[in-house]
Amino acid sequence: MADTKAQSGENLPDVDWLESQYNVRSYLPDHPKTFARWAEQSRYARFDLDGFWNQYFGESEAETVDVIPGKPGKPLLIYIHGGYWRSLDKYDFTFLAKPYVARGYSVALLNYGLIPRVTIEDSVRQTLRGIEWLYRQADRFGFDANQIVVCGHSAGGHLGVMSALAFWPLWASDLPQDLVKSVVAISGIYDLSPLVHTPFIQKDLKLNQKRTRMVSPALMPKPTIPVHLAFGTKETDAFKEQSAYLASHWGLNPPLQVNADHLSICDSIADPNSELFMLIQNQLLLPSH
């Protein structure tokens, strides 16, 4: 990718440029209001939804999932939240579930361990463990285990794409390779190499180039299941490049461009009139394998 941008006359990354491109909170100063609004909407949503809250699927306190069942036998949408792998919580995004549950789909909101308490590799493993747990709980919650779609935003988009790359039969011999049928990744970072040189996040990620290769989907072969990408037209060039590069590298459809910034694009996930909502719903309507 081109977003490590060398300084004039030197083969060094332009740290200031990287900060300006990837430090979302610095260029969206109203982000506390957005986070507060999501939390408030989600608090009210939990009054309206009949869910199984804080279901543990792993060994750590962070490994929890909220499951809101839909109609029996319908698909499951797994949502993975963002926050640069180090902040936010599934509880902040309950509001996203309402329009999907209203259409009969089950929704699972997945938590994972946050850096720096865990490594990004741990976050990936915990995400996979949560998806496996949900697959095995299909009868309990009433959804179709053969129709699981993963959707994630920002760091969650990265984790979602990592789930598309998982070799599930190696994870557990009785799991199908197409355990996840489709992934919709929104405004994710798929080549983590630039973050090695981006101070605001590197201080927690503590990545090096070797580890980066192990957690960067854009440096890996194309998965066998469908992956769909989206980003906001008001995002920085670096975020747009991340999606465009992965789409080109894997030969995917061009990313869906949404009239939104890095945070407001989440509102489109829950807007039944948006193209992004339709993209996600179309994946849920795919016939089971």
N, C-alpha and C positions, 0 to 999 in steps of 0.2 A: 504493500500500500504506500501511498504518497504522503500520508499525514504525519510523518515524523519530521518533515520539513527542515532541511539543513540550514544552518546559519550561513550568512554570506562569507564565502571563502573558507569555510571550515566544514568538515564532515561530522558535524555535531547537531543533535536535535535542537530545534528552537523551542526551549522550555516555555517561554511566554506564550507562544502560539498554541502549544499543546494545552496549556492551562485555559486559554481563552476558548478553545474548542471543546474540551471535555469536562470542564468544571461547570456543570449544569446550574448549580445553585448560585454561582457567582454571576451568571448572565441572565438568570431569572430571579430577580430580587424579591418577587412576590411569592416565591415558593412556600413560605410558611402559611400563607393564606390558602393556597391550594391544598396543602397537606391537611390543614384544619378542616377545610370543606369536605374532603374525602372522608376524614374520620367521622365527621358529623353525619354525612349521608350514610355511611356504613353502620353507624350506631342505630339509626332509625331503620335501616334495612333489616337488621337482626330482629327487630320487633315483628317484622312482616314475614320473615322466613323461618321455616321449621327445620333447623339444621342440627347436625351433630358437631358440636364445637370442641376444638382442642383435642382431637383424637391423636394419640401418640402412635408413631409408627417406627421410632428408632430408640436409641439408647440415651440421647441427650434431650434436655428440656426444649431445645429449639426445634426438634423434629416433630412438628405437629401439623395437623391439617383440619380444616373445617369442611364438612361435606353437607351439601344441601341437596337432598334427593329430589329428582323430578318424577316424571311418570315412569312406571316400571318398564324395563326393556329399552328405554331410550338411551342415547349416547351420553358420555361423560365428558365435560370440558374441565380440564385442569388448568388453573391460572397460577402463574408464578410471578410474584411481585418483583419490582425493581428496587433501586436504592443503592446502586454501586456495590452490591454484595455486602454492604456494611450497615444498612439502615432500613427503616420501615418494617411493616409487619402485614401479614395476611388480613388482620382485622381492619386495616385501613382501606381494604378493597372489597368488602362485602357488597357494597353497592353495585359492583359490576355484575354480580350474580343474578340480580332480580329479573332483568329482561330474558335471560336464558332459561331460568327456572319457570318463568311465566309461559314459556313455549314448550315446557315439558322436559327440558334437558336437566340432568344432574350437573352440579358444579362443585368442584373441589378447589379450595384456596390453600395453597401449599406454603409452608414455612421451611426455612433451612437455616443452618448456622451462619452467623454473620462474622465477617472478618472485623478486627484482627483476632477474635477469640478462636476462630478456626481458619484454616487456609481455604483458598478458592477451590482447591482440589477436594477438600472436605465438603464444601457447599455443593459441588457437582455430585459427589457420592450420595449425599443426603437427599438431594433431589431425586436421584434414581431410586433410592430406597423408598421414598414416598410414593413414587409412581408405581413401583412394584407392589407396595402394600395396598394401594387403591385397586389395582388389578385383581388382587386376591380377595378383596372385600366386595366384589361386584354383587354377589348374591345377598350379602347383608344390606347393602344400600339400594339394590334394585336396578342398577344401570347395566347396560350391555358391555361386558368386558371386551368385546370385539369391536367396540366403537369408542375408543379413547382418543381425544384430541387435546393437544397441549398448546396453550397460549401463554406467552410471557412478554413483559415489557422491560426494556433497558437491561439491567443485569438478569432479569427473568427471561428476556429474549435470548440472551446467551445461554442460560441454563436449559431453556427449552430446546434450542438447537443441539446442545450437547446430548439431550435425551434422544434426539433423532439419530445420533451417531452411536448410541450404545449398542453393544453386542449382547443382547438380552440373554440368549442361551448360554453365554459364558458367565453372565451374572448369576443365573440359576438355570439349571439344565431343562427345567420344565416350562420355561418362558418362551413365547414365540418371538421371533426376530421382529415382527411387525406389531409388537405390543402397543406401541403408539402408532396410530394410523396416519396422523398428520400433525404438523407443527405450524403455528402462526407466530412469528417472531417480530416484535415491534420495537423499533429504535434501539436495537441491540448493538453491542460491541463484539465483533466476531474475530478480529485479529487484535489480540491484547498487547502486541509489541509496543505500540505507542505509549501505553500506560506505564511501561518500565521507566520512561523518561518524564512522567507527569507527576510532579511532587505531591499534589493534594491527595492523590489516591495511592501512589506508590508507597507512601509512608505506612499504609496499612496493608496493601497487597504484598509488598516485599517480593515482587516477581523478579526473576532473571530470565534471560532468553531461553534457556533450556526448559524451564517450567512453563514459559509462555507457549511454547510449541505444543505442550501437552493439553492445554486448555483453550486453544484457539481454533474454533471450527473452520475458519477460513484457511487454515494451514493443513487441513485434513481432506481426505477424499469425500466426494458427495455421498450422502446417505441414500438408502434404498427407498425411504418413504418420502411423501411430498412435504416440502418446506415452502412456506409462503412468507414474504417479508413485507414490512410496511415502515414508513417513517414520516415525520412531519415536515412540511415544506418550510416551516419556520425554525427548523433545527439548524445547527451549525454544519458547515461543510464536512467536517470530520465524521459526524454521525451519518450524514447522507452517504458519504463515501464508504462507510463500513457496510451498509446494506447493498449499495451498488456493486461493490467489489465481490461480496459473497454471491450475489445473484449471478454475476458474470463468471466467477470461478466455477460455480456448480452448474451453470446453464439453467438457472431458474427463470421463472417469469419475472419481468421487471417489478421492482418493489412498488406496492401501492403507495401513492403519495397523498397524504392527508393534510388538509389545511389546518395545521396545529403546530404547537411547539413541543418540546420534549416531554412536558408534563400534561398539557391539555389534550394530547392525543389519547390519553387514558379515558377521557370522557367519551370519545368516539367509540370505544370498546363497548360501552353500555348504551349507545344511542341506536335504537333499531332503525333509524332513518339513514344511518351513515354507511358508507361503502365498507368501512372496516368491520362493522357489525355483520354485514352481509357476507363478507369474506369468511369470517369465523363461522357463521351459521352454515355456509355452504360446505365447509369441512365436516360439520356435524351431520349434514344430510347425506354424506357419502355412504354408499352401501357397505355393510360390514364385510370383512374378508372371510 
